[in-house]
Amino acid sequence: MLGEGISRVRALIESVMAELGYGGIFLAAVVEVVFPPLPSDLLVPAAGVAAAGGVLRPEGVILAATAGTVVGALILYAFGRRGEPVVRRAVRRYGRWLGIREAEVDRALLLFRRYGAPVLLVAHLIPGLRSGIAIPAGMSGMPVLPFSGLTALGAAMRAMLQTTAGMLLASHPLLFFSILFLIGAIILMGWAVRALARLIFDKGRAGSGHSG
């Protein structure tokens, strides 16, 4: 009974991914970076399931997801290069529609200035941060080629992990729900880390304000 249900879910995933194709994965990755409220962390593992069934090729999935992430990050990077005053005005006016707060820009800018370019690699493993870090990279004047290279490397690492997880999920049906649970737990952990960083940062700003 369980095996039949898993087979049906797998067939549904393969059907949906066949319709989306590599172009759909690419667009979803772009949208995820530019509009953080629309996460796609389950899409690439689903594409991995389709790759295991021969519907898609794993290298195509990884390439499409990586390219989409880089394009989305470059859009935000170009926005950041317009300068801090422009960015802050735009975030105050339109940030609520895009899911970006000025405090989040402050946190990402502080993180980037403290740890430098390597944070671009880690950022792609944390939901929300992978989009937020591109703006301060542009604001800090980081050259576009190193930014693109590090972003591509971090995005490729994430895409490889997610695609592999999806292929393992398809190859071992008994792990189907446990891997889905693991992916969900990773996403929740990322959001928890982000919320904790927000709390610590906000308290730090409040403390600095009172001491001044």
C-alpha positions in Angstrom: 0.0 0.0 0.0 2.8 2.4 1.0 4.8 1.4 -2.1 1.9 2.0 -4.4 1.3 5.5 -2.9 5.0 6.4 -3.2 5.0 5.2 -6.9 2.0 7.5 -7.6 3.7 10.5 -6.0 6.9 9.8 -7.9 4.9 9.6 -11.2 3.2 12.9 -10.4 6.6 14.6 -9.6 8.1 13.2 -12.9 5.0 14.5 -14.8 5.2 18.0 -13.3 9.0 18.2 -13.8 8.7 17.0 -17.4 6.3 19.9 -18.0 8.5 22.5 -16.3 11.8 21.3 -17.9 15.1 23.0 -17.4 13.6 26.4 -18.4 11.1 26.1 -15.5 13.9 25.2 -13.0 16.0 28.2 -14.3 13.1 30.6 -13.9 12.1 29.3 -10.5 15.7 29.8 -9.3 15.7 33.4 -10.6 12.4 34.2 -8.9 13.5 32.6 -5.6 16.6 34.9 -5.4 14.8 38.1 -6.5 11.6 37.4 -4.5 12.7 35.6 -1.3 9.1 35.0 -0.1 8.8 32.5 -2.9 11.2 29.6 -1.9 12.0 26.8 -4.3 14.0 24.5 -2.0 11.8 21.6 -2.9 11.8 22.1 -6.6 15.4 21.0 -7.3 15.0 17.8 -5.2 11.9 17.1 -7.1 13.9 17.6 -10.3 16.4 15.0 -8.9 13.5 12.5 -8.6 12.7 13.2 -12.2 16.4 12.8 -13.1 16.5 9.4 -11.4 13.6 8.3 -13.6 15.3 9.5 -16.8 12.9 12.4 -17.3 15.7 15.0 -16.8 19.4 14.8 -16.7 21.0 15.5 -13.3 23.7 17.7 -14.8 21.0 19.7 -16.7 19.1 20.2 -13.4 22.3 21.4 -11.6 23.2 23.7 -14.4 19.7 25.2 -14.7 19.4 25.8 -11.0 22.9 27.3 -10.8 22.4 29.6 -13.8 19.1 30.8 -12.5 20.6 31.6 -9.0 23.5 33.5 -10.6 21.2 35.5 -12.8 18.9 36.4 -9.9 21.9 37.3 -7.7 23.3 39.5 -10.5 20.0 41.4 -10.6 20.2 42.2 -6.9 24.0 42.9 -7.2 23.3 45.5 -9.9 20.7 47.0 -7.7 23.2 47.2 -4.8 25.8 48.9 -7.1 23.5 51.9 -7.4 24.6 52.9 -4.0 23.5 52.8 -0.4 21.1 55.8 -0.4 19.3 54.5 -3.5 19.0 51.0 -2.0 17.7 52.2 1.3 15.1 54.5 -0.3 13.9 51.6 -2.5 13.8 49.1 0.4 11.8 51.5 2.6 9.3 52.2 -0.2 9.0 48.7 -1.9 10.7 46.3 0.5 7.5 45.0 2.1 6.2 43.9 -1.3 9.5 42.0 -2.0 9.9 40.6 1.5 13.0 42.7 2.2 13.4 44.9 5.3 16.0 47.6 5.8 17.1 45.8 9.0 17.8 42.7 6.9 19.9 44.8 4.5 21.9 46.1 7.5 22.5 42.6 8.8 23.6 41.3 5.5 25.9 44.3 4.9 27.5 43.8 8.4 27.9 40.1 7.7 29.5 40.8 4.3 31.9 43.5 5.7 32.9 41.3 8.6 33.6 38.0 6.8 34.1 39.1 3.2 33.6 37.3 0.0 33.6 33.7 1.4 30.2 34.3 3.0 28.8 34.1 -0.5 29.5 30.3 -0.4 27.8 29.7 3.0 24.9 32.0 2.2 23.5 29.6 -0.5 22.8 27.0 2.2 20.6 29.3 4.2 17.1 30.3 2.9 16.7 34.0 2.7 20.3 34.8 3.1 21.2 33.6 -0.5 19.2 36.5 -1.9 20.0 39.1 0.9 23.7 38.8 0.5 23.8 39.9 -3.1 22.7 43.4 -2.4 25.4 44.3 0.1 28.0 42.7 -2.2 27.0 45.3 -4.8 26.9 48.0 -2.2 30.4 47.1 -1.0 31.7 47.5 -4.6 32.8 43.9 -4.9 34.0 43.2 -8.5 31.4 41.4 -10.7 33.6 38.5 -11.8 34.6 37.3 -8.2 31.0 37.8 -7.2 29.7 35.8 -10.1 32.3 33.0 -9.6 31.6 32.6 -5.8 27.9 32.8 -6.3 28.0 30.1 -9.0 30.2 27.9 -6.8 27.9 28.2 -3.8 24.7 27.8 -6.0 26.2 24.7 -7.7 27.1 23.1 -4.3 23.5 23.6 -3.1 22.0 22.3 -6.4 24.2 19.2 -6.3 23.2 18.4 -2.8 19.5 18.9 -3.6 19.6 17.0 -6.8 21.5 14.1 -5.2 18.9 14.1 -2.4 16.1 13.8 -4.9 17.8 11.0 -6.8 18.5 9.1 -3.6 14.8 9.6 -2.7 13.7 8.0 -5.9 16.2 5.1 -5.7 15.3 4.2 -2.2 11.5 4.4 -1.8 11.6 3.6 1.9 13.5 6.8 2.4 11.0 8.9 0.5 9.2 10.5 3.4 12.3 10.6 5.6 14.3 12.6 3.0 11.4 14.9 2.5 11.3 15.4 6.2 15.0 16.1 6.2 14.8 18.7 3.5 11.9 20.4 5.3 14.0 20.3 8.5 16.9 21.9 6.8 14.7 24.7 5.4 13.2 25.3 8.9 16.6 25.3 10.4 17.8 27.9 7.9 14.8 30.2 8.7 15.4 29.6 12.5 19.0 30.7 12.1 17.9 33.7 10.1 15.3 34.6 12.8 17.9 34.2 15.6 20.4 36.4 13.7 17.6 39.0 13.3 16.9 39.0 17.0 20.5 39.3 18.1 21.1 42.1 15.5 18.0 44.0 16.6 19.0 43.8 20.2 22.5 44.9 19.4 21.2 47.9 17.5 18.8 48.8 20.4 21.7 48.5 22.9 23.9 50.8 20.8 21.1 53.3 20.5 20.6 53.4 24.2 24.3 53.7 24.9 24.6 56.6 22.5 
